[in-house]
Amino acid sequence: MSKKRVILVVIDSLGVGYMDDVKLVRPRDIGANTFKHILDQSNILRIPTLERLGVNSILNHEKLNKVKPIASYGTLNLMHQGADSYAGHQEIMGTFPRIPNISPFRDYLLKVQQILVSMGYKVETPDKTKPYLLVNDLVVIADNIETDFGQIYNVTAPLDYIDFEKVLEIATIVRKEVKVNRVIALGGNGITIENIIDSIEQRSDGLVGVNSPASGVYKKGYNVRHIGYGVDPNTQVSSILTKAGKSTVLIGKMQDVISCKHSIKYPAVETEKVMKVILQSMSEIEEGLIAGTVQETDLAGHSQDVEKYASKLMIVDKYLDEIIKKMTDEDMLIITADHGNDPTIGHSQHTREKTPLLIYSKLYESKNNIGERQTLSDIAATIAEFLKVEPPENGKSILPILKY
């Protein structure tokens, strides 16, 4: 019996046009089209492998060559609210998005403080003008100021002075008390609590939180764990595969945000490292899922840096060519994104956009227009059917559209 693998590459934030509902729910994102606008403005972007796969059948951009695609192609809508990497990745793995509360941390501050004090923690509010908590003199609980209003709270600490597991314990307590989309435990080495407190900022919309890059938390020994709202890892294709005795490899940001007990995990931020580990895993894994997320594209979007975004895309493109060459006749390659982050739109936050979908396998000779799908979870359902395991809780397989 032949063994099959799926190689899933998520290019974080590579949206292909704002969703129909943004006029009602996110008017600031009207006009967003991350991929198109990077092509419009970049002087360096060359992506021959993505062209060959068929990305211009999605984009119809004058700068790209029109070729007969070797992959099937289409777009995916976001089922989750907003435009969030964590929620997007859960949806990609097959989670049906629940509707969280949208609340700034000040709405939960007193409740969180009371529960932590009742459990023996020392909890202070050092600055009455800025709603954040300081726990045991070492941990700051506050809004995440890098994403949409009221969706995420960060629990930040200097890891030279406290174990990350202790930070995670505090974050888990916070998670039980709040109903927002996500709670993130994070920390790094080589910094102090003073560095963290000094980097606390207040956004124009009133959110108060740690400016993580300014705090130095990412520079050395960075550790992070995302705890979502209404997410059951057991219903995701990643966990379903491991329970069926098949491998799940999570690379880069994918291993930060997807919980899968028996998966193989590789932390990585640098684009080249993510792509190299995907190739390495193809030499080591005979059957199952190899899933990697390219995060630096999203970071470039936040920085509103078109050419930096383009340079990361070109690295991805180069390694995609190597991945295709290394694929067996039984393998499947899926390329997508989790939302948009248009660096030209006029703000530095994620944009609510459809994502591209490219599916390539030598098993399918006929290349089809997949059309516009309603949820990112169709990826998980497709992976499950292709690898012959139980389906995830959300999504419809695309395999019936593909033809042998």
C-alpha positions as CSV (number, residue, x, y, z in Angstrom):
1,M,0.0,0.0,0.0
2,S,1.4,3.4,-1.0
3,K,2.2,6.0,1.6
4,K,1.0,9.6,1.1
5,R,2.2,12.9,2.5
6,V,0.7,16.4,2.5
7,I,3.1,19.3,2.5
8,L,1.2,22.4,3.8
9,V,2.8,25.8,3.4
10,V,1.0,28.7,5.0
11,I,2.4,32.1,3.9
12,D,1.3,34.2,6.8
13,S,-0.8,37.2,5.7
14,L,-0.7,36.7,1.9
15,G,-4.2,37.8,1.2
16,V,-5.7,38.1,-2.3
17,G,-8.5,40.6,-1.8
18,Y,-10.8,41.9,0.9
19,M,-13.8,39.8,1.8
20,D,-17.3,40.9,0.9
21,D,-18.3,41.5,4.5
22,V,-15.6,44.1,5.3
23,K,-17.9,47.0,4.3
24,L,-20.0,46.1,7.3
25,V,-17.5,44.6,9.8
26,R,-14.1,46.2,8.9
27,P,-14.5,49.3,6.6
28,R,-10.9,50.2,7.1
29,D,-9.9,47.1,5.1
30,I,-11.9,48.2,2.0
31,G,-9.5,48.0,-1.0
32,A,-7.1,45.7,0.7
33,N,-5.3,43.2,-1.6
34,T,-1.9,42.2,-0.1
35,F,-0.5,40.1,-2.9
36,K,-1.7,42.5,-5.7
37,H,-0.4,45.6,-4.0
38,I,3.0,44.0,-3.3
39,L,3.2,43.2,-7.0
40,D,2.1,46.7,-7.9
41,Q,4.7,48.4,-5.8
42,S,7.7,46.0,-5.6
43,N,10.6,46.5,-8.0
44,I,12.2,43.2,-7.0
45,L,9.5,40.5,-6.8
46,R,10.1,37.5,-9.0
47,I,8.1,34.3,-8.2
48,P,8.5,31.8,-11.1
49,T,7.5,28.8,-9.1
50,L,4.3,30.3,-7.8
51,E,3.6,31.4,-11.4
52,R,4.2,27.9,-12.6
53,L,1.8,26.5,-10.0
54,G,-0.9,28.9,-11.2
55,V,-1.0,31.9,-8.8
56,N,-1.8,34.2,-11.7
57,S,-5.0,32.3,-12.4
58,I,-6.0,33.8,-9.0
59,L,-4.4,37.2,-9.3
60,N,-4.7,38.1,-13.0
61,H,-1.8,40.5,-12.6
62,E,0.0,42.1,-15.5
63,K,3.4,41.7,-14.0
64,L,3.0,37.9,-13.9
65,N,3.3,35.5,-16.8
66,K,0.1,33.7,-17.9
67,V,0.9,30.0,-18.0
68,K,-1.0,26.8,-17.9
69,P,-1.0,26.0,-14.2
70,I,0.4,22.8,-12.9
71,A,-1.8,23.1,-9.7
72,S,-5.5,23.5,-9.1
73,Y,-6.3,27.0,-7.8
74,G,-8.9,29.0,-6.0
75,T,-9.6,31.1,-2.9
76,L,-10.7,30.6,0.6
77,N,-12.9,32.9,2.8
78,L,-12.2,33.3,6.6
79,M,-15.0,31.9,8.7
80,H,-13.5,33.3,11.9
81,Q,-14.2,36.9,13.0
82,G,-11.6,39.6,12.2
83,A,-8.3,38.6,10.7
84,D,-6.3,36.7,13.2
85,S,-3.3,34.4,12.8
86,Y,-4.1,32.1,15.7
87,A,-7.8,31.8,14.7
88,G,-6.8,31.4,11.1
89,H,-4.5,28.5,11.9
90,Q,-7.1,26.8,14.0
91,E,-9.5,27.1,11.2
92,I,-7.0,25.7,8.7
93,M,-6.6,22.7,10.9
94,G,-10.4,22.1,11.0
95,T,-11.8,24.0,14.0
96,F,-15.2,25.6,13.7
97,P,-14.7,29.1,14.9
98,R,-16.6,30.1,18.0
99,I,-17.6,33.7,18.6
100,P,-15.5,35.3,21.4
101,N,-16.1,38.5,23.3
102,I,-14.4,41.6,22.1
103,S,-13.3,43.4,25.3
104,P,-10.2,45.4,26.3
105,F,-8.3,44.0,29.3
106,R,-9.6,46.7,31.5
107,D,-13.0,45.0,31.4
108,Y,-11.6,41.9,33.0
109,L,-8.8,43.4,35.1
110,L,-10.6,43.3,38.4
111,K,-11.9,39.8,37.9
112,V,-8.4,38.4,36.9
113,Q,-6.8,40.3,39.8
114,Q,-9.2,38.8,42.3
115,I,-8.8,35.2,41.1
116,L,-5.0,35.4,41.1
117,V,-4.9,36.9,44.6
118,S,-7.3,34.2,45.9
119,M,-4.8,31.7,44.5
120,G,-1.9,33.2,46.4
121,Y,-0.3,35.5,43.8
122,K,0.9,39.0,44.5
123,V,-0.9,41.3,42.1
124,E,-0.5,45.0,41.7
125,T,-1.8,47.8,39.4
126,P,1.3,49.9,39.2
127,D,0.0,52.7,37.0
128,K,-3.6,53.8,37.7
129,T,-3.7,55.5,34.3
130,K,-2.8,52.3,32.4
131,P,-4.9,49.2,33.0
132,Y,-2.4,46.4,33.3
133,L,-1.5,43.9,36.1
134,L,1.9,43.1,37.5
135,V,2.0,39.6,39.0
136,N,4.7,38.5,41.5
137,D,6.8,41.5,40.4
138,L,7.8,39.6,37.2
139,V,4.7,39.1,34.9
140,V,2.7,41.7,33.1
141,I,-0.8,41.0,32.0
142,A,-2.2,43.5,29.5
143,D,-3.8,43.9,26.1
144,N,-2.0,42.7,22.9
145,I,-1.5,46.0,21.1
146,E,-0.3,44.3,17.8
147,T,-3.8,43.1,16.8
148,D,-7.4,44.0,16.6
149,F,-9.2,45.8,19.5
150,G,-10.1,43.6,22.5
151,Q,-9.2,40.2,20.9
152,I,-6.0,39.1,22.7
153,Y,-4.3,39.5,26.1
154,N,-0.6,39.0,26.6
155,V,1.1,37.6,29.7
156,T,4.7,38.7,29.4
157,A,7.8,37.9,31.5
158,P,11.6,38.0,31.6
159,L,12.7,34.3,31.5
160,D,16.0,34.8,33.3
161,Y,14.0,35.4,36.4
162,I,11.0,33.1,36.1
163,D,10.4,29.7,34.3
164,F,8.2,29.8,31.3
165,E,6.0,27.1,32.8
166,K,5.2,29.4,35.6
167,V,4.2,32.1,33.1
168,L,2.1,29.6,31.3
169,E,0.4,28.7,34.6
170,I,-0.7,32.3,35.1
171,A,-1.8,32.6,31.5
172,T,-3.9,29.4,31.9
173,I,-5.7,31.0,34.9
174,V,-6.3,34.1,32.8
175,R,-7.7,32.0,30.0
176,K,-10.3,30.4,32.3
177,E,-11.6,33.8,33.4
178,V,-11.8,35.6,30.1
179,K,-13.8,35.0,26.9
180,V,-11.7,36.8,24.3
181,N,-10.2,35.1,21.3
182,R,-6.8,34.3,22.7
183,V,-4.4,34.6,25.7
184,I,-0.7,34.5,24.8
185,A,2.0,33.5,27.3
186,L,5.4,34.8,26.2
187,G,8.8,35.7,27.4
188,G,12.5,36.0,26.6
189,N,16.0,35.9,28.0
190,G,18.4,38.8,28.4
191,I,15.7,41.3,29.5
192,T,14.3,42.5,32.9
193,I,10.9,43.3,34.1
194,E,11.9,47.0,33.9
195,N,12.4,46.6,30.1
196,I,9.0,45.1,29.8
197,I,7.3,47.8,31.9
198,D,9.2,50.6,30.2
199,S,7.8,49.4,26.8
200,I,4.1,49.5,27.9
201,E,2.2,51.8,25.5
202,Q,-1.3,53.1,25.1
203,R,-2.8,52.9,21.6
204,S,-5.0,55.6,20.2
205,D,-8.1,53.4,20.7
206,G,-7.3,53.0,24.4
207,L,-5.6,49.6,24.5
208,V,-2.7,49.3,26.9
209,G,0.0,46.7,26.4
210,V,3.6,45.8,26.0
211,N,5.3,46.8,22.8
212,S,6.9,43.3,22.4
213,P,9.6,44.2,19.9
214,A,10.6,47.3,22.0
215,S,10.8,45.1,25.2
216,G,13.4,42.9,23.7
217,V,11.4,39.7,24.3
218,Y,12.0,38.3,20.8
219,K,15.8,38.7,20.8
220,K,17.0,35.8,22.9
221,G,15.4,32.6,24.3
222,Y,11.9,33.6,23.0
223,N,9.2,31.3,24.3
224,V,5.5,31.5,23.5
225,R,2.3,29.6,23.9
226,H,-1.1,30.6,22.4
227,I,-4.3,29.5,24.3
228,G,-7.4,29.9,22.2
229,Y,-11.1,30.2,22.9
230,G,-13.3,27.2,22.1
231,V,-10.5,25.2,20.4
232,D,-10.4,21.5,20.8
233,P,-7.2,20.1,19.4
234,N,-8.7,16.6,19.3
235,T,-11.1,17.7,16.5
236,Q,-8.2,19.0,14.3
237,V,-6.7,17.1,11.5
238,S,-3.2,17.3,13.1
239,S,-4.3,15.4,16.1
240,I,-6.6,13.0,14.1
241,L,-3.5,12.0,12.1
242,T,-1.3,11.2,15.1
243,K,-4.1,9.2,16.7
244,A,-4.3,7.2,13.4
245,G,-0.5,6.4,13.6
246,K,0.5,8.9,11.0
247,S,3.1,11.7,11.5
248,T,2.3,15.4,12.0
249,V,5.2,17.8,11.7
250,L,4.6,21.5,12.8
251,I,7.2,24.0,11.7
252,G,7.7,27.7,12.6
253,K,4.7,29.6,13.8
254,M,2.6,26.5,13.1
255,Q,4.1,24.8,16.2
256,D,3.5,28.0,18.3
257,V,-0.2,28.0,17.7
258,I,-1.3,24.4,17.0
259,S,-1.6,22.1,20.0
260,C,-0.9,18.4,19.0
261,K,0.6,16.2,21.7
262,H,2.4,13.7,19.6
263,S,3.5,16.0,16.8
264,I,7.1,16.7,15.8
265,K,7.8,20.4,16.4
266,Y,10.4,22.8,15.0
267,P,10.5,26.4,16.2
268,A,11.6,28.8,13.5
269,V,11.0,32.4,12.5
270,E,13.5,33.0,9.6
271,T,11.8,32.1,6.3
272,E,14.8,30.2,5.0
273,K,15.0,28.1,8.1
274,V,11.2,27.2,7.9
275,M,11.6,26.2,4.2
276,K,14.7,24.2,4.9
277,V,13.1,22.3,7.7
278,I,10.2,21.4,5.4
279,L,12.7,19.9,3.0
280,Q,14.5,18.1,5.8
281,S,11.2,16.7,7.1
282,M,10.4,15.3,3.6
283,S,13.6,13.2,4.0
284,E,12.5,11.9,7.4
285,I,8.7,11.5,7.2
286,E,7.2,8.7,5.1
287,E,3.5,9.3,5.8
288,G,1.4,12.1,7.2
289,L,1.4,15.9,7.4
290,I,4.3,18.3,7.1
291,A,2.9,21.8,7.9
292,G,5.0,25.0,8.0
293,T,4.2,28.7,8.5
294,V,6.3,31.5,7.0
295,Q,5.9,34.2,9.5
296,E,8.3,36.9,8.2
297,T,5.8,37.9,5.5
298,D,3.4,38.9,8.2
299,L,6.1,40.8,10.1
300,A,6.9,42.7,6.9
301,G,3.2,43.6,6.5
302,H,3.1,45.0,10.1
303,S,6.2,47.0,9.2
304,Q,4.4,48.3,6.1
305,D,7.5,47.3,4.1
306,V,6.6,46.2,0.6
307,E,10.2,45.2,-0.5
308,K,10.9,43.2,2.6
309,Y,7.6,41.4,2.0
310,A,8.7,40.7,-1.6
311,S,12.1,39.5,-0.5
312,K,10.5,36.9,1.8
313,L,8.1,35.7,-0.9
314,M,11.1,35.1,-3.2
315,I,12.8,32.9,-0.6
316,V,9.6,30.9,-0.3
317,D,9.3,30.7,-4.1
318,K,12.9,29.3,-4.4
319,Y,12.3,26.6,-1.9
320,L,8.9,25.7,-3.3
321,D,10.7,24.7,-6.5
322,E,12.9,22.3,-4.4
323,I,9.9,20.9,-2.6
324,I,8.2,20.1,-5.9
325,K,11.3,18.4,-7.2
326,K,11.5,16.3,-4.0
327,M,7.8,15.3,-4.0
328,T,6.9,11.6,-4.7
329,D,4.1,10.6,-7.0
330,E,1.9,10.1,-3.9
331,D,2.5,13.5,-2.3
332,M,0.3,16.6,-2.2
333,L,1.4,20.2,-1.8
334,I,-1.1,22.8,-0.5
335,I,-0.2,26.5,-0.4
336,T,-2.4,29.1,1.4
337,A,-2.5,32.0,3.9
338,D,-4.4,32.7,7.1
339,H,-5.6,36.3,6.4
340,G,-4.1,39.5,4.8
341,N,-1.7,42.2,5.9
342,D,-1.7,44.8,3.2
343,P,1.4,47.0,3.7
344,T,-0.1,49.7,1.5
345,I,-3.6,50.0,3.1
346,G,-2.7,52.8,5.5
347,H,-2.6,50.9,8.8
348,S,-0.3,48.3,10.2
349,Q,-2.8,45.7,11.3
350,H,-4.1,42.5,9.6
351,T,-6.6,42.9,6.8
352,R,-9.7,40.7,6.4
353,E,-8.9,39.1,3.0
354,K,-9.6,35.9,1.1
355,T,-6.6,33.7,0.9
356,P,-5.0,31.9,-2.1
357,L,-5.3,28.2,-2.5
358,L,-3.0,26.1,-4.7
359,I,-3.1,22.3,-4.6
360,Y,-0.5,20.3,-6.5
361,S,0.0,16.6,-6.8
362,K,1.2,14.3,-9.6
363,L,-1.8,12.1,-8.8
364,Y,-4.1,14.7,-10.5
365,E,-3.5,15.4,-14.2
366,S,-6.4,17.7,-14.7
367,K,-5.9,21.1,-13.1
368,N,-9.1,22.7,-12.0
369,N,-10.5,26.0,-10.9
370,I,-11.5,25.2,-7.3
371,G,-13.5,28.4,-7.1
372,E,-14.2,30.4,-3.9
373,R,-14.6,28.3,-0.7
374,Q,-16.4,29.3,2.4
375,T,-13.8,28.4,5.1
376,L,-10.1,27.7,5.6
377,S,-11.2,24.4,7.2
378,D,-11.7,23.0,3.7
379,I,-7.9,22.4,3.8
380,A,-8.1,20.2,6.8
381,A,-11.0,18.2,5.4
382,T,-9.1,17.7,2.2
383,I,-6.0,16.5,4.1
384,A,-8.1,14.1,6.1
385,E,-9.7,12.6,3.0
386,F,-6.4,12.4,1.1
387,L,-4.7,10.6,4.0
388,K,-7.7,8.5,4.7
389,V,-8.5,9.5,8.3
390,E,-11.6,10.8,10.1
391,P,-12.6,14.3,9.1
392,P,-12.1,17.3,11.3
393,E,-15.1,19.1,12.9
394,N,-15.3,21.7,10.2
395,G,-14.8,22.0,6.4
396,K,-15.6,20.2,3.2
397,S,-13.0,18.2,1.2
398,I,-11.9,19.6,-2.1
399,L,-10.8,16.2,-3.4
400,P,-14.1,15.5,-5.3
401,I,-13.3,18.6,-7.5
402,L,-9.9,17.3,-8.4
403,K,-9.6,14.7,-11.1
404,Y,-7.2,11.8,-11.5
